[in-house]
Amino acid sequence: MEGIFAPGLFSAKTIVVTGAAGGVGGAVARLLAALGAEVVATDLPAAGLEAVPSALRIGADLRDIAACEAVVTQTVARFGRIDALVNAAGVWVEGPSELATEAEWNRCLDVNLKAAFFLSSRAIPALSQTRGAIVNIASDAGIMGNAGAAIYCASKGGLVLMTRALARELAPKGIRVNALCPSDIRTPMLDHQAERYGDGDPEAYLSRLLALYPQGESARFLTAEEVAAQVAFLLSPASAGVTGASVLLDFGLTAGY
């Protein structure tokens, strides 16, 4: 995938990637490292980061504000700068809203929204020095409502609007902030989702998702590498005029909304 970008595109750049042990975060970390970046990979547990190409690995529960501050502090102490932040950590929850629990709400909102906000917040001084960029991995579910996924939609919808607000606030500092809104991505997270919520038939669950796409029989899921390529574009000089955007990567799934 790095072949579509100039070699060394992110040389001498320090980029923090959250959720780096996951499918999307790992793909982002691999691509950015291949393009020359000093990648700071963070996730929980830290053991999941061993296979991630990175200059610094930090195990951190980013639902804790102190952990967000520690990631920023350790990164600046090691590299002296932060050029970009990719908030890729995320969790899924679904089910009838009348059966939702407080624990489900707290975990989803804390991982998908709170962590992204406070890591971005604490990174602002360093990003101001480099006139850097933030990419938040949101979702098509942050653009349109999905039945049975009110909590997840709340977290991703909040992330989309937070992105827009931060873009306005941070533009005078030269910091760009964008949200990438992909549809379903074929990663271990999606497989786990199908296993947990598929009523014993994960393949039927996945088929129901694909049936929503306008491509019909040729519909497919995104790959993590396709998402990573869009992240790299949003961090690159080629997107210098893009900030406050909610970039849809969804095969037209939301085009009718």
N, C-alpha and C positions, 0 to 999 in steps of 0.2 A: 504493500500500500504506500510505503514511503516514496516509491518511484514517481508518484504524481506530484511530489513536492520537490523544491530545490534542495540538493544535498546541503546539510549543515544549516538548514533553515532556522533552527533554534540554538545554534552554537552560542555558548556563553550565556544562555538564558537559564534561569532557575524556575522550575514550574512544579507546584504542589498539586498532587492528584489524590483525591480522597476515594475511598472504595476501591483502592488499587488492587486488592486481592480478588475482586469480582470480575465478571465477564467484561463489562464495559470499561470499568476503571483500569483493569489489566491491559486491555487493548489500547487504551489511551496512553498509558504509561509506556508500553512497548513502542508505539509509533513515535511519541515525542522523544524517547531516548534514541531511537534510530535516526531521528532528525537532529541529533546533537544536543538536546536539552539535558541539563542536570535535573533529573527527576527526583522529587521528594515524594515517596509513596507512603501513604498512611491508610490503615485499616485496622480492624479488630476481628480476630486476634492477630498479633504481629506475625505469628508463624505462617500465616497465609501469604505473607509478602516475600517469602524466600525465593520464589520463582520469578519475581517481578524485577525487570532490569531497572535499577535505580541507583542514584548516588547516595541516597539516604533513605532508610526505612524506619518509620515511626509507628509503633503500635499505639493507637489512641482511640478512646471512646469519645467521639466528637459531640455526643449529646451533653457533655460536660464542658462548660465554657472554659474552665481552666485548661482542659485538654486542647481546645482550639488555640488558646494563648500559647501553650507549650509548643505546639507544632510551628507556629510563627516564630517564636523565640529561637527554637533549635535550628530552624532553616536559616534565619538571618545570621545566627552565630556561626554556622558552618560555611555559608556561601556569601554572606554580606548583602544579599538582595533577594527579592522575590519579583519575578517578571510576570507570572501568571498563576492563576488558581483555577483548577477544574474541580467543581463539586459534583463528583460522580457517585458518591455513596447513596444508596437508596434501598428501601424495603417496600414490599407489596402487602396489602391486606384487602380482603373482600368478604362479602357476606351481607345478609340482611341487616339493615341499619338498626332494626329493633333488637337485634341480638348483639350489637357492638359493645365492646367492653372499654373501660377507661384505659386499661393497659394497652389495647390495640391502638387507640387514639394517640396515647402518649408516645409509644414507640415510633409510630409512623410519622407523626408531626415532628418529633424530636430529631429523627434521623434525616428525614427528607427536607425539612424546612429550618428548624432551629440550628442544626449543625452548620448548614450552608450559610445562614445569616451570620452567625458569630465567628466562623472562620473568615468569612469575607470581611466582617467588621474589624477583626484584629489584624488583618493583613493590609488594611487601607494605608497606614503610614508607609509600609515598605513598597506597596504598589504605586504610591504617589511618587516615590523616588525614581521609579523606572518607567512611569507612565504605562503601567501594565494593563492586564486584561483579566476578566473573570468569565468563565463559562459555567453556567449551571445546567446540569442535565435534568430537564423537566420531563414532560411527557405530552402526548396527545391528550391524555387525561387531565392536563392542566389547561386545555383549550375547550374541551367539550365534556359534558357529564357522562359518566358510565354507570349504568344501573348496577347496584350492588357494590360499588366502589366509592362510596361517598367520602370515606376517610382519606383514601389515597388521592382522590380528586381534590379534596381540600388542601392536602399537602402540596400537590404539584401546581394547583391553581395559585396558591399562596406564593410558591416559588417563582412563578411567571410574573406576577404583579410586583413582588419584591425586586426581581431583576429590573423591571422598568423603573421603579423608584430609585434604586441604587444607580442606574445609568444616568438618570437626571441629576442626582446628587453629586456623583463623582466625575461627571464630565469636565467640570472646571479643573480637576486635578489631573486630567489626561487619562483617566482610567475608563476603559470600555467594559461594559457588562452586558452579556447576552445569555439568553436561554435557548438551549437546543431541545426541541420537542419531538422525540422519536416515537414511533408506534412500537409494537411488540418486537423484541429483540431475542433471537434464539441464543440464549445463554443458560447457564445452570439455574439462574433465578427464574426464568420462564418455565423451565422443566419442573422446578420445585413448586412453582405456582400451579401448574397443571396437576401435579401429583396431589397437592394438598386440597385443591378446590375442585378437582375434576370428578368427584363422586365415584371414584374407583375406575374411571375411564379417562386417563390423561390425554390419550390421542383424540378422543371425541371433543374434549375441552379445547385442544389446540385447533381442531377443525372448525369449531364454532367461532373462534377468533378470526381465522382466515376467511370465513364466510362473510365477514363484515367489510372486507376490502373490495374496492371496485374492479380489481383485476380478474375476478371470477376464478376460473380453474387455475390460472397462472399465478395467483396470489402466493406470496411467500413472506417470511419474516425477515426483518433486517438482520444483518450480521453485526457483531460488536466492532469489527474492523471498519464497516461503513460509518458507524457512529463516530469512531475515533477520527476518521478522515475529516468529518465535518467539524469536530472539535479543533483539529489542527488548523483548518481554514479560518475558523473564528478567532484563533489566537495569532494568526499570521498577519503581516503587513498588508496582504491582499484585501483584508476586511477592515482596513483602517477607518472607513466611514460607517461601519456597522456598530451601533450600540443601542441598547434598549430593545433589541429585536427578540421575537419569539420565532425561531427558525424551525419550521415544520419539516420533518423527515419521516413521512408517514404514508407514502404511496398514494396520496390523495384521500386518505381515510377521513380527514376532517374537512375536505373541500366543500361538502354540502352543508356545513354548519355555519 
